[in-house]
Amino acid sequence: MSIEDRAKATAKNIEGKAQEAVGEVTGDPKDKAEGKAKQAEAQAQHAVEDAKDQVKKAVD
C-alpha cells in the first residue's frame, strides 16, 4: 500500500543481503545470521504490505 514502506523493506532486504555476503567473505557467522534475519524481516514487511493491498482491493 505505502510505497515508502515497500521501499524501506526493499532497502532492508538489500542491507541484509550485503551483510550476509560480508559474513560469508569474512567467515563471521554473526554477520551472516544478522543478514539473514534482516532479509526475513523485509519479507515479512512485504507480506504485510501485500495483505494491506488485498484488503484495500476488497473494500474498493
mmCIF file as gemmi writes it, N, C-alpha and C atoms, coordinates in Angstrom:
data_model
loop_
_atom_site.group_PDB
_atom_site.id
_atom_site.type_symbol
_atom_site.label_atom_id
_atom_site.label_alt_id
_atom_site.label_comp_id
_atom_site.label_asym_id
_atom_site.label_entity_id
_atom_site.label_seq_id
_atom_site.pdbx_PDB_ins_code
_atom_site.Cartn_x
_atom_site.Cartn_y
_atom_site.Cartn_z
_atom_site.occupancy
_atom_site.B_iso_or_equiv
_atom_site.pdbx_formal_charge
_atom_site.auth_seq_id
_atom_site.auth_asym_id
_atom_site.pdbx_PDB_model_num
ATOM 1 N N . MET Axp A 1 ? 0.828 -1.169 0 1 0 ? 1 A 1
ATOM 2 C CA . MET Axp A 1 ? 0 0 0 1 0 ? 1 A 1
ATOM 3 C C . MET Axp A 1 ? 0.876 1.237 0 1 0 ? 1 A 1
ATOM 4 N N . SER Axp A 2 ? 1.71 1.351 0.955 1 0 ? 2 A 1
ATOM 5 C CA . SER Axp A 2 ? 2.579 2.508 1.049 1 0 ? 2 A 1
ATOM 6 C C . SER Axp A 2 ? 3.881 2.25 0.29 1 0 ? 2 A 1
ATOM 7 N N . ILE Axp A 3 ? 4.141 3.08 -0.675 1 0 ? 3 A 1
ATOM 8 C CA . ILE Axp A 3 ? 5.378 2.938 -1.443 1 0 ? 3 A 1
ATOM 9 C C . ILE Axp A 3 ? 6.575 3.138 -0.531 1 0 ? 3 A 1
ATOM 10 N N . GLU Axp A 4 ? 6.44 4.049 0.423 1 0 ? 4 A 1
ATOM 11 C CA . GLU Axp A 4 ? 7.532 4.311 1.364 1 0 ? 4 A 1
ATOM 12 C C . GLU Axp A 4 ? 7.856 3.062 2.19 1 0 ? 4 A 1
ATOM 13 N N . ASP Axp A 5 ? 6.823 2.367 2.673 1 0 ? 5 A 1
ATOM 14 C CA . ASP Axp A 5 ? 7.039 1.147 3.456 1 0 ? 5 A 1
ATOM 15 C C . ASP Axp A 5 ? 7.677 0.05 2.614 1 0 ? 5 A 1
ATOM 16 N N . ARG Axp A 6 ? 7.244 -0.063 1.375 1 0 ? 6 A 1
ATOM 17 C CA . ARG Axp A 6 ? 7.83 -1.066 0.478 1 0 ? 6 A 1
ATOM 18 C C . ARG Axp A 6 ? 9.299 -0.736 0.189 1 0 ? 6 A 1
ATOM 19 N N . ALA Axp A 7 ? 9.594 0.547 0.01 1 0 ? 7 A 1
ATOM 20 C CA . ALA Axp A 7 ? 10.978 0.957 -0.249 1 0 ? 7 A 1
ATOM 21 C C . ALA Axp A 7 ? 11.862 0.65 0.956 1 0 ? 7 A 1
ATOM 22 N N . LYS Axp A 8 ? 11.34 0.89 2.154 1 0 ? 8 A 1
ATOM 23 C CA . LYS Axp A 8 ? 12.098 0.587 3.371 1 0 ? 8 A 1
ATOM 24 C C . LYS Axp A 8 ? 12.363 -0.921 3.478 1 0 ? 8 A 1
ATOM 25 N N . ALA Axp A 9 ? 11.363 -1.719 3.148 1 0 ? 9 A 1
ATOM 26 C CA . ALA Axp A 9 ? 11.522 -3.171 3.211 1 0 ? 9 A 1
ATOM 27 C C . ALA Axp A 9 ? 12.546 -3.639 2.176 1 0 ? 9 A 1
ATOM 28 N N . THR Axp A 10 ? 12.505 -3.058 0.993 1 0 ? 10 A 1
ATOM 29 C CA . THR Axp A 10 ? 13.467 -3.415 -0.046 1 0 ? 10 A 1
ATOM 30 C C . THR Axp A 10 ? 14.875 -3.025 0.375 1 0 ? 10 A 1
ATOM 31 N N . ALA Axp A 11 ? 15.017 -1.847 0.974 1 0 ? 11 A 1
ATOM 32 C CA . ALA Axp A 11 ? 16.328 -1.405 1.451 1 0 ? 11 A 1
ATOM 33 C C . ALA Axp A 11 ? 16.85 -2.34 2.541 1 0 ? 11 A 1
ATOM 34 N N . LYS Axp A 12 ? 15.972 -2.77 3.428 1 0 ? 12 A 1
ATOM 35 C CA . LYS Axp A 12 ? 16.379 -3.683 4.493 1 0 ? 12 A 1
ATOM 36 C C . LYS Axp A 12 ? 16.804 -5.026 3.904 1 0 ? 12 A 1
ATOM 37 N N . ASN Axp A 13 ? 16.112 -5.471 2.878 1 0 ? 13 A 1
ATOM 38 C CA . ASN Axp A 13 ? 16.471 -6.723 2.221 1 0 ? 13 A 1
ATOM 39 C C . ASN Axp A 13 ? 17.868 -6.624 1.594 1 0 ? 13 A 1
ATOM 40 N N . ILE Axp A 14 ? 18.122 -5.516 0.907 1 0 ? 14 A 1
ATOM 41 C CA . ILE Axp A 14 ? 19.434 -5.307 0.285 1 0 ? 14 A 1
ATOM 42 C C . ILE Axp A 14 ? 20.519 -5.236 1.355 1 0 ? 14 A 1
ATOM 43 N N . GLU Axp A 15 ? 20.224 -4.515 2.426 1 0 ? 15 A 1
ATOM 44 C CA . GLU Axp A 15 ? 21.174 -4.42 3.535 1 0 ? 15 A 1
ATOM 45 C C . GLU Axp A 15 ? 21.47 -5.809 4.114 1 0 ? 15 A 1
ATOM 46 N N . GLY Axp A 16 ? 20.446 -6.609 4.254 1 0 ? 16 A 1
ATOM 47 C CA . GLY Axp A 16 ? 20.61 -7.96 4.777 1 0 ? 16 A 1
ATOM 48 C C . GLY Axp A 16 ? 21.445 -8.832 3.862 1 0 ? 16 A 1
ATOM 49 N N . LYS Axp A 17 ? 21.209 -8.715 2.552 1 0 ? 17 A 1
ATOM 50 C CA . LYS Axp A 17 ? 21.99 -9.5 1.592 1 0 ? 17 A 1
ATOM 51 C C . LYS Axp A 17 ? 23.461 -9.098 1.645 1 0 ? 17 A 1
ATOM 52 N N . ALA Axp A 18 ? 23.712 -7.792 1.755 1 0 ? 18 A 1
ATOM 53 C CA . ALA Axp A 18 ? 25.091 -7.31 1.828 1 0 ? 18 A 1
ATOM 54 C C . ALA Axp A 18 ? 25.762 -7.801 3.111 1 0 ? 18 A 1
ATOM 55 N N . GLN Axp A 19 ? 25.046 -7.718 4.218 1 0 ? 19 A 1
ATOM 56 C CA . GLN Axp A 19 ? 25.614 -8.157 5.487 1 0 ? 19 A 1
ATOM 57 C C . GLN Axp A 19 ? 25.884 -9.659 5.473 1 0 ? 19 A 1
ATOM 58 N N . GLU Axp A 20 ? 24.978 -10.413 4.884 1 0 ? 20 A 1
ATOM 59 C CA . GLU Axp A 20 ? 25.187 -11.856 4.775 1 0 ? 20 A 1
ATOM 60 C C . GLU Axp A 20 ? 26.424 -12.15 3.921 1 0 ? 20 A 1
ATOM 61 N N . ALA Axp A 21 ? 26.579 -11.412 2.825 1 0 ? 21 A 1
ATOM 62 C CA . ALA Axp A 21 ? 27.731 -11.607 1.944 1 0 ? 21 A 1
ATOM 63 C C . ALA Axp A 21 ? 29.031 -11.274 2.669 1 0 ? 21 A 1
ATOM 64 N N . VAL Axp A 22 ? 29.023 -10.208 3.451 1 0 ? 22 A 1
ATOM 65 C CA . VAL Axp A 22 ? 30.215 -9.849 4.226 1 0 ? 22 A 1
ATOM 66 C C . VAL Axp A 22 ? 30.532 -10.959 5.219 1 0 ? 22 A 1
ATOM 67 N N . GLY Axp A 23 ? 29.517 -11.488 5.837 1 0 ? 23 A 1
ATOM 68 C CA . GLY Axp A 23 ? 29.704 -12.603 6.765 1 0 ? 23 A 1
ATOM 69 C C . GLY Axp A 23 ? 30.291 -13.821 6.076 1 0 ? 23 A 1
ATOM 70 N N . GLU Axp A 24 ? 29.866 -14.067 4.843 1 0 ? 24 A 1
ATOM 71 C CA . GLU Axp A 24 ? 30.407 -15.186 4.057 1 0 ? 24 A 1
ATOM 72 C C . GLU Axp A 24 ? 31.901 -14.98 3.801 1 0 ? 24 A 1
ATOM 73 N N . VAL Axp A 25 ? 32.232 -13.767 3.349 1 0 ? 25 A 1
ATOM 74 C CA . VAL Axp A 25 ? 33.616 -13.464 2.975 1 0 ? 25 A 1
ATOM 75 C C . VAL Axp A 25 ? 34.537 -13.485 4.195 1 0 ? 25 A 1
ATOM 76 N N . THR Axp A 26 ? 34.075 -12.885 5.293 1 0 ? 26 A 1
ATOM 77 C CA . THR Axp A 26 ? 34.924 -12.793 6.482 1 0 ? 26 A 1
ATOM 78 C C . THR Axp A 26 ? 34.849 -14.037 7.348 1 0 ? 26 A 1
ATOM 79 N N . GLY Axp A 27 ? 33.871 -14.872 7.092 1 0 ? 27 A 1
ATOM 80 C CA . GLY Axp A 27 ? 33.704 -16.073 7.904 1 0 ? 27 A 1
ATOM 81 C C . GLY Axp A 27 ? 33.059 -15.784 9.25 1 0 ? 27 A 1
ATOM 82 N N . ASP Axp A 28 ? 32.367 -14.647 9.341 1 0 ? 28 A 1
ATOM 83 C CA . ASP Axp A 28 ? 31.718 -14.253 10.593 1 0 ? 28 A 1
ATOM 84 C C . ASP Axp A 28 ? 30.276 -14.766 10.608 1 0 ? 28 A 1
ATOM 85 N N . PRO Axp A 29 ? 29.994 -15.795 11.387 1 0 ? 29 A 1
ATOM 86 C CA . PRO Axp A 29 ? 28.64 -16.353 11.403 1 0 ? 29 A 1
ATOM 87 C C . PRO Axp A 29 ? 27.599 -15.374 11.97 1 0 ? 29 A 1
ATOM 88 N N . LYS Axp A 30 ? 28.031 -14.462 12.847 1 0 ? 30 A 1
ATOM 89 C CA . LYS Axp A 30 ? 27.098 -13.489 13.422 1 0 ? 30 A 1
ATOM 90 C C . LYS Axp A 30 ? 26.586 -12.542 12.331 1 0 ? 30 A 1
ATOM 91 N N . ASP Axp A 31 ? 27.49 -12.015 11.51 1 0 ? 31 A 1
ATOM 92 C CA . ASP Axp A 31 ? 27.076 -11.141 10.411 1 0 ? 31 A 1
ATOM 93 C C . ASP Axp A 31 ? 26.158 -11.882 9.448 1 0 ? 31 A 1
ATOM 94 N N . LYS Axp A 32 ? 26.514 -13.107 9.16 1 0 ? 32 A 1
ATOM 95 C CA . LYS Axp A 32 ? 25.711 -13.922 8.245 1 0 ? 32 A 1
ATOM 96 C C . LYS Axp A 32 ? 24.292 -14.103 8.787 1 0 ? 32 A 1
ATOM 97 N N . ALA Axp A 33 ? 24.195 -14.438 10.061 1 0 ? 33 A 1
ATOM 98 C CA . ALA Axp A 33 ? 22.886 -14.657 10.689 1 0 ? 33 A 1
ATOM 99 C C . ALA Axp A 33 ? 22.08 -13.367 10.751 1 0 ? 33 A 1
ATOM 100 N N . GLU Axp A 34 ? 22.736 -12.252 11.096 1 0 ? 34 A 1
ATOM 101 C CA . GLU Axp A 34 ? 22.026 -10.97 11.153 1 0 ? 34 A 1
ATOM 102 C C . GLU Axp A 34 ? 21.526 -10.565 9.768 1 0 ? 34 A 1
ATOM 103 N N . GLY Axp A 35 ? 22.323 -10.845 8.752 1 0 ? 35 A 1
ATOM 104 C CA . GLY Axp A 35 ? 21.901 -10.538 7.381 1 0 ? 35 A 1
ATOM 105 C C . GLY Axp A 35 ? 20.68 -11.34 6.98 1 0 ? 35 A 1
ATOM 106 N N . LYS Axp A 36 ? 20.675 -12.614 7.328 1 0 ? 36 A 1
ATOM 107 C CA . LYS Axp A 36 ? 19.509 -13.458 7.013 1 0 ? 36 A 1
ATOM 108 C C . LYS Axp A 36 ? 18.281 -12.986 7.786 1 0 ? 36 A 1
ATOM 109 N N . ALA Axp A 37 ? 18.486 -12.558 9.03 1 0 ? 37 A 1
ATOM 110 C CA . ALA Axp A 37 ? 17.368 -12.068 9.842 1 0 ? 37 A 1
ATOM 111 C C . ALA Axp A 37 ? 16.768 -10.806 9.224 1 0 ? 37 A 1
ATOM 112 N N . LYS Axp A 38 ? 17.613 -9.922 8.738 1 0 ? 38 A 1
ATOM 113 C CA . LYS Axp A 38 ? 17.114 -8.698 8.095 1 0 ? 38 A 1
ATOM 114 C C . LYS Axp A 38 ? 16.32 -9.036 6.834 1 0 ? 38 A 1
ATOM 115 N N . GLN Axp A 39 ? 16.79 -10.025 6.088 1 0 ? 39 A 1
ATOM 116 C CA . GLN Axp A 39 ? 16.065 -10.43 4.887 1 0 ? 39 A 1
ATOM 117 C C . GLN Axp A 39 ? 14.697 -11.005 5.243 1 0 ? 39 A 1
ATOM 118 N N . ALA Axp A 40 ? 14.642 -11.78 6.305 1 0 ? 40 A 1
ATOM 119 C CA . ALA Axp A 40 ? 13.369 -12.356 6.739 1 0 ? 40 A 1
ATOM 120 C C . ALA Axp A 40 ? 12.418 -11.259 7.197 1 0 ? 40 A 1
ATOM 121 N N . GLU Axp A 41 ? 12.957 -10.27 7.901 1 0 ? 41 A 1
ATOM 122 C CA . GLU Axp A 41 ? 12.131 -9.146 8.359 1 0 ? 41 A 1
ATOM 123 C C . GLU Axp A 41 ? 11.573 -8.379 7.154 1 0 ? 41 A 1
ATOM 124 N N . ALA Axp A 42 ? 12.403 -8.193 6.148 1 0 ? 42 A 1
ATOM 125 C CA . ALA Axp A 42 ? 11.961 -7.496 4.94 1 0 ? 42 A 1
ATOM 126 C C . ALA Axp A 42 ? 10.852 -8.276 4.237 1 0 ? 42 A 1
ATOM 127 N N . GLN Axp A 43 ? 10.991 -9.599 4.183 1 0 ? 43 A 1
ATOM 128 C CA . GLN Axp A 43 ? 9.942 -10.42 3.561 1 0 ? 43 A 1
ATOM 129 C C . GLN Axp A 43 ? 8.631 -10.294 4.332 1 0 ? 43 A 1
ATOM 130 N N . ALA Axp A 44 ? 8.729 -10.236 5.651 1 0 ? 44 A 1
ATOM 131 C CA . ALA Axp A 44 ? 7.527 -10.079 6.464 1 0 ? 44 A 1
ATOM 132 C C . ALA Axp A 44 ? 6.875 -8.728 6.206 1 0 ? 44 A 1
ATOM 133 N N . GLN Axp A 45 ? 7.689 -7.693 6.079 1 0 ? 45 A 1
ATOM 134 C CA . GLN Axp A 45 ? 7.144 -6.36 5.795 1 0 ? 45 A 1
ATOM 135 C C . GLN Axp A 45 ? 6.45 -6.341 4.44 1 0 ? 45 A 1
ATOM 136 N N . HIS Axp A 46 ? 7.043 -7.005 3.452 1 0 ? 46 A 1
ATOM 137 C CA . HIS Axp A 46 ? 6.404 -7.083 2.141 1 0 ? 46 A 1
ATOM 138 C C . HIS Axp A 46 ? 5.079 -7.849 2.232 1 0 ? 46 A 1
ATOM 139 N N . ALA Axp A 47 ? 5.039 -8.904 3.014 1 0 ? 47 A 1
ATOM 140 C CA . ALA Axp A 47 ? 3.802 -9.673 3.175 1 0 ? 47 A 1
ATOM 141 C C . ALA Axp A 47 ? 2.705 -8.822 3.807 1 0 ? 47 A 1
ATOM 142 N N . VAL Axp A 48 ? 3.076 -8.008 4.779 1 0 ? 48 A 1
ATOM 143 C CA . VAL Axp A 48 ? 2.104 -7.103 5.417 1 0 ? 48 A 1
ATOM 144 C C . VAL Axp A 48 ? 1.561 -6.119 4.388 1 0 ? 48 A 1
ATOM 145 N N . GLU Axp A 49 ? 2.449 -5.556 3.594 1 0 ? 49 A 1
ATOM 146 C CA . GLU Axp A 49 ? 2.011 -4.607 2.572 1 0 ? 49 A 1
ATOM 147 C C . GLU Axp A 49 ? 1.122 -5.284 1.528 1 0 ? 49 A 1
ATOM 148 N N . ASP Axp A 50 ? 1.451 -6.514 1.159 1 0 ? 50 A 1
ATOM 149 C CA . ASP Axp A 50 ? 0.608 -7.263 0.226 1 0 ? 50 A 1
ATOM 150 C C . ASP Axp A 50 ? -0.783 -7.492 0.817 1 0 ? 50 A 1
ATOM 151 N N . ALA Axp A 51 ? -0.839 -7.827 2.095 1 0 ? 51 A 1
ATOM 152 C CA . ALA Axp A 51 ? -2.125 -8.035 2.76 1 0 ? 51 A 1
ATOM 153 C C . ALA Axp A 51 ? -2.935 -6.742 2.792 1 0 ? 51 A 1
ATOM 154 N N . LYS Axp A 52 ? -2.27 -5.639 3.063 1 0 ? 52 A 1
ATOM 155 C CA . LYS Axp A 52 ? -2.958 -4.347 3.068 1 0 ? 52 A 1
ATOM 156 C C . LYS Axp A 52 ? -3.536 -4.055 1.688 1 0 ? 52 A 1
ATOM 157 N N . ASP Axp A 53 ? -2.755 -4.356 0.65 1 0 ? 53 A 1
ATOM 158 C CA . ASP Axp A 53 ? -3.241 -4.131 -0.714 1 0 ? 53 A 1
ATOM 159 C C . ASP Axp A 53 ? -4.468 -4.983 -1.011 1 0 ? 53 A 1
ATOM 160 N N . GLN Axp A 54 ? -4.46 -6.23 -0.579 1 0 ? 54 A 1
ATOM 161 C CA . GLN Axp A 54 ? -5.594 -7.119 -0.824 1 0 ? 54 A 1
ATOM 162 C C . GLN Axp A 54 ? -6.847 -6.625 -0.101 1 0 ? 54 A 1
ATOM 163 N N . VAL Axp A 55 ? -6.68 -6.145 1.117 1 0 ? 55 A 1
ATOM 164 C CA . VAL Axp A 55 ? -7.822 -5.617 1.883 1 0 ? 55 A 1
ATOM 165 C C . VAL Axp A 55 ? -8.371 -4.383 1.177 1 0 ? 55 A 1
ATOM 166 N N . LYS Axp A 56 ? -7.478 -3.502 0.741 1 0 ? 56 A 1
ATOM 167 C CA . LYS Axp A 56 ? -7.92 -2.301 0.062 1 0 ? 56 A 1
ATOM 168 C C . LYS Axp A 56 ? -8.68 -2.646 -1.225 1 0 ? 56 A 1
ATOM 169 N N . LYS Axp A 57 ? -8.181 -3.623 -1.987 1 0 ? 57 A 1
ATOM 170 C CA . LYS Axp A 57 ? -8.874 -4.032 -3.207 1 0 ? 57 A 1
ATOM 171 C C . LYS Axp A 57 ? -10.244 -4.603 -2.896 1 0 ? 57 A 1
ATOM 172 N N . ALA Axp A 58 ? -10.329 -5.367 -1.817 1 0 ? 58 A 1
ATOM 173 C CA . ALA Axp A 58 ? -11.616 -5.971 -1.44 1 0 ? 58 A 1
ATOM 174 C C . ALA Axp A 58 ? -12.621 -4.905 -1.004 1 0 ? 58 A 1
ATOM 175 N N . VAL Axp A 59 ? -12.145 -3.88 -0.339 1 0 ? 59 A 1
ATOM 176 C CA . VAL Axp A 59 ? -13.012 -2.806 0.138 1 0 ? 59 A 1
ATOM 177 C C . VAL Axp A 59 ? -13.48 -1.932 -1.019 1 0 ? 59 A 1
ATOM 178 N N . ASP Axp A 60 ? -12.57 -1.689 -1.968 1 0 ? 60 A 1
ATOM 179 C CA . ASP Axp A 60 ? -12.903 -0.828 -3.113 1 0 ? 60 A 1
ATOM 180 C C . ASP Axp A 60 ? -13.796 -1.556 -4.039 1 0 ? 60 A 1
